[in-house]
């Protein structure tokens, strides 16, 4: 038998460094980790199409998170580009704690305990869970699902300090991986002691969004808002809350959760364990539809481009997954391990950007004939009229003055074909809008003359090539300190 020819590495995909962000409407959230933490990598990710940085507080010390936040803020100023920061709290998640990975064959026996017994138990194949007393709620016959259910154990015996469990298939148990106990009746508080420490740190850093894991009800969101207020001063601006929909209970209470939250995440990993896998695509569409009706930004997450953690190209199924999320009209799609620890983080973001752009250019991305809202008031009626006016006159862009960002988010809800160019003088709002579909935010910090912002916006958009002389634009002013009411300026021609 002859020697096999050496496998040559594939050339890396060429990354378009210029102008990528301005072309797509759907935003990209990228999780930052060891593969992407440097300032050079963060810059490359922004140039490839990243709009939002996700920091996973299940991992990393505060000092590391603070360093990344500082780099993102510096980069945002250098590039004059809004970059929102999403701090993802661990929440009431159970995680493994082991000294080294355990390679297990099918049928292997494992001892499972919790960290309250860590000092008193010794031996091989021991896995500790990080919540004291958690094994008290687990009985013989119950399942333990580890790392999004990729490894399943079944409890075969129970003793005072430990459980004996058997693997249903070969696999590896690693440390700090999530554990779900689908057969066990466990009620954990929405915010743990670790979350409280993390939340206090996050508030001090002034991030734009926090994500809540395992939300089950509107009351959970109220609990976290109250906790934030307890840590913050009366005049402090609190981060907006992104509620992760990943539990059966959350599906049952979906409308009340969406009404109470600021934004939504379709967290398909744990949702796919709690709900039948065959229903996940349908649930994704339902969650996006309800979020759109409430004019709340929505993110689709989990394993969108997972194969690119190790490979330079995605699978065809992953390409379809991203395209379908865009066709569903999500505000953003999210990367996790692909950008945090993968071999090709920049290539992954660039590929996701390319898929988004191709899908948005296609006829399959057209929105419903009349997208409805589940609330009616004078302001939303005015916003709809701006959308309809822009559609009727086929304007190149809608120019918006939005001091709080509310007007911009409401117009984004209609997914207009015209560009959404938004002027604000508030840096926090500028960064927040980086998550919202279709919005190109412009910051005029320190300029309190609201009546000049639309002129400045038109000039800057012309410099960026987003509008040109002869284009028609619709101009809309949100509520301003001078006027106190909304004002539709009308259709203007760019000169």
C-alpha positions in Angstrom: 0.0 0.0 0.0 1.5 3.4 -1.0 1.7 6.3 1.3 -1.3 8.7 1.2 -0.6 12.2 -0.3 -0.3 14.9 2.4 -3.5 16.9 2.8 -2.8 20.5 1.9 -4.7 23.1 4.0 -7.5 25.0 2.2 -6.8 28.6 1.6 -8.6 30.9 4.0 -11.6 32.7 2.7 -10.7 36.3 1.8 -12.3 38.7 4.2 -13.8 41.9 2.9 -12.6 44.4 5.4 -14.3 47.5 4.2 -17.9 48.4 4.3 -19.3 45.0 5.2 -21.4 46.3 8.1 -23.3 48.8 6.0 -24.6 46.2 3.6 -26.6 43.9 5.8 -29.7 44.6 7.8 -29.7 41.6 10.1 -27.1 42.1 12.9 -24.5 39.6 14.1 -23.8 38.8 17.8 -20.4 37.1 18.4 -19.3 35.6 21.7 -15.8 36.6 22.7 -13.4 34.1 24.2 -9.7 32.9 23.9 -9.9 32.9 20.1 -11.2 36.4 19.8 -10.2 38.4 22.8 -7.3 40.4 21.3 -7.9 43.9 20.0 -6.7 42.9 16.6 -9.1 40.0 16.4 -12.0 42.2 17.7 -11.2 44.7 15.0 -11.2 42.0 12.3 -14.6 40.7 13.6 -16.1 44.2 13.4 -14.8 44.6 9.9 -16.2 41.2 8.9 -19.7 42.1 10.2 -19.9 41.7 14.0 -22.3 44.3 15.6 -22.7 43.0 19.1 -20.1 41.5 21.5 -21.5 38.8 23.8 -19.6 38.1 27.1 -20.6 34.8 28.7 -20.4 35.2 32.4 -20.5 31.4 32.9 -16.8 31.7 32.2 -14.0 34.1 32.9 -13.0 36.4 35.8 -14.2 40.0 36.1 -10.7 41.3 35.3 -10.8 39.4 31.9 -14.3 40.7 31.1 -13.3 44.3 32.0 -10.3 44.1 29.7 -12.5 43.0 26.8 -15.0 45.7 27.5 -12.3 48.3 27.5 -10.9 47.0 24.2 -14.4 47.1 22.6 -15.0 50.7 23.8 -11.7 51.8 22.4 -12.3 50.1 19.1 -15.8 51.6 18.8 -14.3 55.1 19.1 -11.4 54.4 16.7 -13.7 52.9 14.1 -16.6 55.3 14.8 -18.8 52.3 14.8 -21.5 51.4 17.4 -20.8 48.1 19.1 -23.3 46.9 21.7 -22.1 44.7 24.6 -24.4 41.9 25.8 -23.4 40.5 29.2 -25.0 37.0 29.5 -25.6 35.9 33.1 -25.1 32.3 33.9 -28.5 32.1 35.7 -29.8 29.0 37.5 -27.7 26.7 35.4 -26.2 23.5 36.9 -22.7 22.9 35.7 -20.1 20.1 36.0 -16.9 20.4 38.1 -14.2 17.9 37.4 -10.4 18.0 37.5 -9.9 16.5 34.0 -12.2 15.4 31.1 -13.7 11.9 31.5 -13.7 9.8 28.3 -16.5 7.3 28.7 -17.7 4.2 26.8 -21.3 3.3 26.5 -22.6 1.7 29.7 -19.8 3.2 31.8 -20.6 3.9 35.5 -20.1 7.4 36.8 -20.4 8.7 40.4 -22.3 12.0 40.5 -22.4 14.3 43.6 -22.4 18.0 44.3 -19.8 20.4 45.6 -21.0 20.1 49.2 -19.4 16.6 49.2 -16.3 17.5 47.3 -13.9 17.0 50.2 -15.4 13.7 51.4 -15.5 11.8 48.1 -12.5 10.4 46.2 -12.0 8.0 43.4 -12.2 7.8 39.6 -15.1 8.8 37.4 -16.5 11.3 39.9 -18.5 14.3 38.5 -19.5 17.1 40.9 -22.4 19.4 40.2 -21.9 23.0 41.2 -25.1 23.6 43.3 -25.0 22.3 46.9 -27.8 19.8 47.6 -28.9 19.4 44.0 -28.6 15.6 44.0 -31.3 15.5 46.8 -33.9 16.1 44.0 -32.6 13.4 41.7 -34.0 9.8 41.9 -33.2 6.4 40.4 -34.4 6.3 36.8 -33.9 10.1 36.3 -31.9 11.4 33.3 -28.9 13.8 33.5 -28.3 15.6 30.2 -24.8 17.1 29.8 -23.7 19.8 27.3 -26.9 20.4 25.4 -27.8 16.7 25.8 -24.8 15.5 23.8 -24.2 13.0 26.6 -27.1 11.3 28.6 -26.7 9.5 31.9 -29.4 7.5 33.7 -29.3 7.2 37.5 -29.1 3.5 38.5 -28.5 3.9 42.3 -28.7 6.6 45.0 -26.8 6.9 48.2 -26.6 9.6 50.9 -23.9 11.7 49.3 -23.9 10.5 45.6 -25.6 9.0 42.7 -24.5 6.2 40.4 -25.3 6.8 36.8 -24.7 4.9 33.5 -23.9 6.4 30.1 -26.4 5.7 27.3 -23.7 6.3 24.6 -20.0 7.0 24.4 -18.9 10.6 25.2 -16.7 13.0 27.1 -17.7 14.9 30.3 -15.8 18.2 30.5 -15.7 20.7 33.3 -18.1 23.7 33.5 -20.6 22.2 31.1 -24.3 22.7 31.5 -26.5 19.9 33.1 -30.2 19.6 32.7 -32.3 17.3 34.9 -35.5 17.0 32.9 -37.1 14.4 35.2 -36.4 16.2 38.5 -38.6 18.8 40.2 -36.2 21.6 40.9 -37.0 25.3 41.4 -34.0 27.5 41.4 -34.1 31.3 41.8 -33.7 33.2 38.5 -30.6 35.0 39.9 -28.0 33.1 41.9 -25.4 34.6 44.3 -22.8 34.4 41.5 -25.2 36.3 39.2 -25.7 39.0 41.8 -21.9 39.5 42.0 -21.7 39.5 38.3 -24.6 41.9 37.9 -23.0 44.4 40.3 -19.8 44.3 38.2 -21.8 44.6 34.9 -23.7 47.7 36.1 -20.4 49.4 37.0 -19.2 48.8 33.4 -22.3 50.4 31.8 -23.0 47.6 29.2 -26.0 48.0 27.0 -27.7 44.6 27.4 -27.8 41.8 29.9 -29.2 38.3 29.0 -31.2 36.3 31.5 -31.0 32.5 31.3 -33.9 30.2 32.0 -36.6 32.9 32.3 -39.9 31.3 33.1 -42.2 34.2 33.7 -42.6 38.0 33.7 -42.0 37.9 37.4 -38.5 36.6 36.8 -37.7 39.8 34.8 -39.2 42.0 37.5 -37.0 40.3 40.1 -33.8 41.1 38.1 -34.9 44.7 37.4 -35.4 45.2 41.1 -32.0 43.7 41.8 -30.4 46.1 39.3 -32.1 49.0 41.0 -30.9 47.9 44.4 -27.3 48.1 43.0 -27.6 51.3 40.9 -28.1 54.9 41.8 -31.5 56.5 41.2 -30.3 58.4 38.1 -28.4 55.4 36.7 -29.5 54.0 33.3 -30.0 50.3 33.6 -29.0 47.8 30.9 -31.8 46.5 28.7 -32.9 42.9 29.4 -32.7 40.1 26.8 -34.9 37.2 28.0 -33.6 33.8 26.8 -36.5 31.5 25.8 -35.2 28.0 26.6 -37.8 26.4 28.9 -41.3 24.9 28.5 -42.5 27.4 31.1 -41.3 30.2 29.0 -43.2 29.0 26.0 -46.4 28.8 28.1 -45.8 32.4 29.3 -44.4 33.7 26.0 -46.6 36.7 25.5 -46.3 38.0 29.1 -42.5 37.5 29.0 -42.2 39.4 25.7 -44.4 42.3 27.1 -42.1 42.6 30.2 -38.7 42.3 28.5 -36.7 44.6 26.3 -35.5 42.0 23.9 -35.7 38.2 23.3 -33.3 35.4 22.5 -34.3 32.1 21.0 -31.9 29.9 22.9 -32.3 26.7 20.9 -29.8 24.6 22.9 -31.7 24.1 26.1 -35.0 24.7 24.3 -34.2 21.6 22.2 -33.8 19.5 25.3 -36.9 20.8 27.1 -39.1 20.6 24.0 -39.4 18.0 21.2 -36.6 18.6 18.8 -39.0 18.3 15.9 -40.8 21.5 17.1 -37.8 23.8 17.5 -38.0 25.3 14.0 -41.7 26.0 14.5 -41.1 27.5 18.0 -38.4 29.7 16.5 -40.9 31.1 14.0 -43.5 31.6 16.7 -41.1 33.5 19.1 -39.8 35.7 16.3 -43.4 36.5 15.2 -44.6 37.4 18.7 -41.5 39.5 19.3 -42.0 41.4 16.0 -45.7 42.1 16.9 -44.5 43.6 20.2 -41.7 45.6 18.4 -39.1 43.9 20.6 -35.6 42.9 19.1 -35.1 39.2 18.8 -31.9 37.1 18.5 -31.7 33.6 17.1 -28.9 31.6 18.9 -27.1 28.2 19.3 -25.1 26.2 16.8 -25.8 28.3 13.8 -22.4 27.8 12.3 -21.0 25.2 14.7 -19.0 23.2 12.2 -16.9 26.3 11.6 -15.5 25.9 15.1 -13.1 23.3 13.5 -13.7 23.7 9.7 -13.2 26.6 7.3 -16.6 26.2 5.7 -20.1 25.6 7.0 -22.4 22.7 6.3 -25.2 23.3 3.8 -27.7 22.8 6.7 -26.0 25.7 8.6 -26.2 28.0 5.6 -29.9 27.1 5.4 -30.4 27.7 9.1 -28.9 31.3 8.9 -30.9 32.0 5.8 -34.2 30.9 7.3 -33.6 33.0 10.4 -33.2 36.0 8.2 -36.3 35.1 6.2 -38.1 34.8 9.6 -37.0 38.5 10.1 -35.0 38.0 13.3 -33.1 41.2 14.3 -29.8 39.3 14.9 -28.2 35.9 14.7 -25.6 34.7 17.3 -22.3 32.8 17.3 -21.1 31.1 20.5 -18.2 28.7 20.5 -17.6 29.4 16.8 -16.2 32.9 17.7 -15.2 32.3 21.3 -12.9 29.3 20.8 -13.1 28.3 17.2 -10.2 28.1 14.7 -11.9 30.4 12.2 -13.8 33.2 14.1 -13.3 36.0 11.5 -14.1 33.6 8.6 -17.3 32.5 10.4 -18.5 36.1 10.9 -17.7 36.9 7.3 -19.5 33.8 6.0 -22.5 34.7 8.2 -22.5 38.2 6.8 -22.4 36.9 3.2 -25.3 34.5 3.9 -27.3 37.4 5.4 -26.6 39.7 2.5 -27.5 37.1 -0.2 -30.7 36.3 1.6 -31.7 39.9 2.1 -31.2 40.5 -1.6 -33.4 37.7 -2.5 -37.2 37.9 -3.1 -37.7 35.4 -0.2 -36.9 38.2 2.3 -40.0 40.2 1.5 -42.0 41.0 4.6 -45.7 40.3 5.1 -48.0 42.7 3.2 -49.1 44.4 6.4 -47.1 43.6 9.5 -49.3 44.2 12.5 -48.5 45.4 16.0 -50.2 44.0 19.1 -50.6 47.4 20.5 -52.2 50.5 19.1 -51.6 54.2 20.0 -51.1 57.5 18.2 -47.4 57.1 18.0 -47.4 53.6 16.5 -50.0 54.8 13.9 -47.7 57.7 13.0 -44.7 55.3 12.6 -46.8 53.1 10.3 -47.6 56.2 8.2 -43.9 57.0 7.9 -43.2 53.4 6.7 -46.1 53.6 4.2 -44.9 57.0 2.9 -41.4 55.7 2.4 -42.8 52.6 0.6 -45.0 54.7 -1.7 -42.3 57.1 -2.7 -39.6 54.4 -2.9 -37.3 56.4 -0.8 -33.6 55.5 -0.6 -33.6 56.0 3.2 -35.6 57.1 6.2 -33.8 59.7 8.3 -34.8 59.5 11.9 -34.0 61.7 14.9 -34.3 59.3 17.9 -33.1 60.5 21.2 -34.1 57.4 23.3 -34.0 54.9 20.4 -37.7 54.0 20.7 -38.7 55.7 17.4 -35.9 53.8 15.6 -36.9 50.5 17.1 -40.5 51.0 16.2 -39.7 51.8 12.6 -37.4 48.9 12.4 -40.3 46.6 13.3 -41.8 47.2 9.9 -38.6 46.0 8.1 -38.8 48.8 5.5 -36.9 48.5 2.2 -35.5 52.0 2.7 -32.3 52.3 4.8 -32.9 53.4 8.4 -30.4 56.2 9.2 -30.7 57.3 12.8 -29.2 60.4 14.5 -28.8 60.5 18.3 -26.6 62.5 20.6 -26.6 59.7 23.2 -23.7 57.2 23.1 -25.6 54.6 25.1 -28.5 54.7 22.5 -25.9 54.7 19.7 -24.5 51.4 20.9 -27.9 49.9 21.8 -29.2 50.3 18.3 -26.3 48.1 17.0 -28.5 45.1 17.9 -31.6 46.3 16.1 -32.4 45.2 12.5 -31.6 47.5 9.7 -30.5 50.5 11.7 -27.4 52.6 10.9 -26.9 54.8 13.9 -25.0 58.0 13.8 -23.7 59.7 16.9 -23.6 63.5 17.3 -22.4 63.6 20.8 -22.3 67.0 22.6 -24.5 68.6 20.0 -27.7 69.6 21.8 -29.2 71.4 18.8 -31.7 68.8 17.8 -32.9 70.7 14.8 -29.5 70.4 13.1 -29.2 66.6 13.5 -31.1 65.7 10.4 -28.8 68.1 8.3 -25.7 66.6 9.9 -27.1 63.1 9.3 -27.7 63.7 5.7 -24.2 65.1 5.2 -22.5 62.1 7.0 -24.7 59.6 5.1 -23.6 61.2 1.8 -20.0 60.9 2.8 -20.5 57.2 3.6 -22.2 56.6 0.3 -25.4 55.5 1.8 -27.4 58.2 0.0 -26.5 60.3 -3.0 -27.6 63.6 -4.6 -30.9 63.1 -6.3 -32.1 60.4 -3.9 -35.4 60.8 -2.1 -35.5 60.4 1.6 -38.3 60.5 4.2 -37.5 62.6 7.3 -39.1 61.9 10.7 -38.4 63.5 14.1 -39.2 61.6 17.2 -40.2 63.3 20.4 -37.6 66.1 21.1 -37.1 68.3 24.1 -38.1 71.4 22.0 -41.2 70.0 20.4 -42.3 67.3 22.8 -44.3 65.6 20.0 -43.4 63.6 16.9 -43.1 65.4 13.6 -43.1 64.1 10.1 -41.1 66.5 8.0 -41.9 64.6 4.8 -40.1 63.7 1.6 -36.9 65.5 0.7 -34.5 65.3 -2.2 -30.8 64.9 -1.3 -28.7 67.8 -2.8 
